[in-house]
Amino acid sequence: MNYDKFMLFGDSLTEFAFNSKMEEDKSDQFVLGAALCNTYTRRMDILQRGFSGFNSRWGLKVLPSILESERGIVVSTIAFGSNDLCLGGHQKVPEEEFLSNIKQMVALLRAKGIKPILVGPALIDQERFEASRQEEVQKGYIRTQERFKLYSELMHKVADQENVPMVDLNVAFQRKGQDNWRELLSDGLHYSGNGYKIFYDELMAIIRKFYPEYAPENIQRKLPEWRNILEDGSNVL
């Protein structure tokens, strides 16, 4: 039985999409990956391909091998930028290269008939994030709010030029978080359950607007409901 696949492709913010303990002191946290699996149960498989610490340069290197080995992907996010935007260190990717990398990823997906969705970087609580990472800060791994805004705008530029829908988390976190936006971050950078809930809501809104054929309500569930199955199972398939 073949299922179409919805791929989540990106950095740590994608790798942690199934992490239910982003905030150790809190229970019942919203989990993006689990929510998507629940939303698309018996409709599509959720394929997680997130790589902590990766930037768009390294993501571009691995995407072809992912697409070569995984069949049936129909929709995919491209979620990079939070590492690219570092002011120093080897994760840093200059603006023009970032634009080029994202455009090439879009082209790779489209060449396979996959619908791309860009996801821009959200926000940073710089003081909180750097407090436990002084060694990295000394090496130049510095992220600022201004850089988050800039790389979100760069992602918008690709979205406009390539006619690709984008989940704008920079704007969404500010709009929905307002004065409490820091609560959307688990450590100053990575998302809390509340942050991932906004990610989920924005992502589903984009799908319904731009790719309605992949909205869950428009995808037929696999196999009949159990009440409609004959006792001998002859009508299961």
C-alpha positions in Angstrom: 0.0 0.0 0.0 1.6 3.3 -1.1 1.2 6.5 0.8 2.1 9.9 -0.6 4.7 11.7 1.6 4.9 15.1 3.2 8.5 15.9 3.9 9.8 18.3 6.6 13.2 19.4 5.4 15.4 21.7 7.4 17.7 22.3 10.4 17.2 21.7 14.1 13.8 23.4 14.1 12.8 20.5 11.9 14.8 17.8 13.6 13.1 18.7 16.9 9.6 18.7 15.4 8.8 15.4 17.1 10.4 16.4 20.5 7.8 16.4 23.2 10.3 17.8 25.8 11.4 21.0 24.3 10.7 22.5 27.8 11.6 19.9 30.4 9.5 21.6 33.1 6.3 21.5 31.2 4.0 18.6 30.2 1.4 18.3 27.4 3.5 20.3 25.0 2.3 20.7 21.4 4.4 18.6 19.0 4.5 19.6 15.4 5.4 16.3 13.9 2.9 14.3 15.9 0.2 16.9 15.1 0.9 16.5 11.4 0.9 12.7 11.7 -2.5 12.9 13.4 -3.9 15.3 10.8 -2.8 13.2 7.9 -3.3 9.8 9.4 -4.5 7.3 6.7 -3.9 10.0 4.2 -0.1 10.8 3.9 3.1 9.8 5.6 5.1 12.5 7.4 8.8 12.2 6.5 11.1 14.1 8.8 14.5 15.1 7.4 15.8 17.7 9.9 19.5 18.1 10.7 20.5 20.1 13.7 23.1 22.8 13.0 22.8 22.5 9.3 22.7 25.6 7.0 21.4 25.9 3.5 24.8 25.1 2.0 24.9 21.7 3.7 21.2 21.1 3.1 21.7 21.6 -0.6 24.4 18.9 -0.5 22.2 16.3 1.0 18.8 17.0 -0.7 19.6 15.2 -3.9 20.4 12.0 -2.0 17.2 12.2 0.0 15.2 12.7 -3.2 17.0 9.8 -4.8 16.2 7.4 -1.9 12.7 8.5 -1.0 9.8 7.9 -3.4 6.4 9.4 -3.2 7.1 12.8 -1.8 4.5 15.3 -3.0 5.0 18.2 -0.6 8.1 19.5 1.2 9.1 22.3 3.4 12.4 24.0 3.0 13.3 25.5 6.5 16.7 27.0 6.8 18.2 30.3 7.8 18.6 30.2 11.6 22.2 29.0 11.2 23.0 30.7 7.9 22.4 34.1 9.5 25.2 33.7 12.1 27.6 36.6 12.1 30.6 34.3 12.3 31.6 30.7 12.6 31.5 28.0 9.9 27.6 27.8 9.8 27.5 31.3 8.4 26.2 31.6 4.8 26.4 35.0 3.0 23.2 36.5 1.7 23.6 35.9 -2.0 24.6 32.3 -1.5 21.7 31.8 0.8 19.3 33.0 -1.9 21.0 30.8 -4.5 20.9 27.7 -2.2 17.2 28.1 -1.5 16.4 28.6 -5.2 18.4 25.5 -6.1 16.5 23.5 -3.5 13.2 24.7 -4.9 14.4 23.6 -8.4 15.4 20.2 -7.1 11.9 19.6 -5.6 10.1 20.9 -8.6 12.1 18.6 -10.9 10.7 15.7 -9.0 7.1 17.1 -9.1 7.2 18.1 -5.4 5.3 21.1 -4.2 7.7 23.3 -2.1 6.9 25.4 0.9 9.5 27.8 2.3 9.7 28.4 6.0 11.6 31.5 7.2 13.4 31.9 10.5 11.3 33.2 13.4 12.8 35.2 16.3 15.8 35.1 18.7 16.0 35.9 22.4 19.7 36.6 22.1 20.5 37.1 25.8 18.8 33.9 26.8 20.3 31.8 24.1 23.8 33.0 24.5 23.8 32.7 28.3 24.6 29.0 28.1 26.7 29.1 24.9 29.5 31.5 25.7 32.1 29.3 24.0 30.2 29.4 20.8 29.7 33.2 21.1 33.4 33.6 21.5 33.9 31.8 18.2 31.5 34.1 16.4 28.3 32.1 16.4 26.2 35.2 17.1 22.6 35.5 16.1 20.7 38.8 16.3 17.1 39.9 15.8 18.2 42.0 12.9 19.7 39.0 11.2 16.6 37.0 11.7 14.5 39.7 10.1 17.0 40.0 7.2 17.1 36.3 6.4 13.3 36.1 6.7 13.2 38.8 4.1 15.6 36.9 1.9 13.4 33.9 2.1 10.5 36.1 1.1 12.6 37.3 -1.9 13.0 33.7 -3.1 9.3 33.1 -2.5 8.4 36.1 -4.7 10.9 35.3 -7.4 10.1 31.6 -7.6 6.3 31.9 -6.9 6.6 29.6 -3.9 4.4 29.9 -0.8 6.1 30.8 2.4 5.4 30.3 6.1 6.5 33.6 7.6 7.3 32.7 11.2 9.1 36.0 11.9 5.8 37.9 11.4 3.6 35.2 12.9 5.6 34.9 16.1 5.5 38.7 16.6 1.8 38.9 15.7 0.6 36.0 17.9 3.2 36.3 20.6 3.0 40.0 21.0 4.6 41.0 24.4 4.9 37.3 25.3 6.8 36.2 22.2 9.7 34.9 24.3 7.4 32.1 25.5 7.4 30.8 21.9 11.0 29.8 22.3 12.3 27.0 24.5 15.9 28.2 24.9 15.9 31.5 23.1 16.2 30.0 19.6 14.4 26.6 19.3 10.6 26.6 19.5 8.5 25.7 22.5 5.3 23.8 22.2 3.4 27.1 21.8 5.9 28.1 19.0 5.4 24.8 17.2 1.6 25.3 17.5 1.9 28.6 15.6 4.2 26.8 13.0 1.5 24.2 12.6 -1.3 26.6 12.2 0.6 28.8 9.7 1.7 25.7 7.7 -1.8 24.3 7.4 -3.1 27.7 6.3 -0.5 27.8 3.6 -1.4 24.3 2.4 -5.1 25.1 2.3 -4.5 28.3 0.4 -1.9 27.3 -2.1 -2.1 23.5 -2.3 -5.7 22.7 -1.4 -5.4 19.3 -3.0 -3.1 18.3 -0.2 -5.4 19.7 2.6 -6.3 16.7 4.8 -10.1 17.2 4.2 -9.4 16.8 0.4 -7.5 13.5 0.6 -9.4 10.3 0.8 -8.5 8.1 3.8 -6.9 4.8 3.1 -9.2 1.8 3.5 -12.9 1.7 4.6 -14.0 2.6 8.1 -14.2 -0.6 10.2 -18.0 -0.4 10.5 -18.3 -0.7 6.7 -16.0 -3.7 6.4 -17.7 -7.1 5.8 -17.0 -9.8 8.4 -14.9 -11.8 6.0 -12.9 -8.7 5.0 -13.6 -9.2 1.3 -14.1 -5.4 0.8 -11.1 -4.1 2.7 -9.1 -3.3 -0.4 
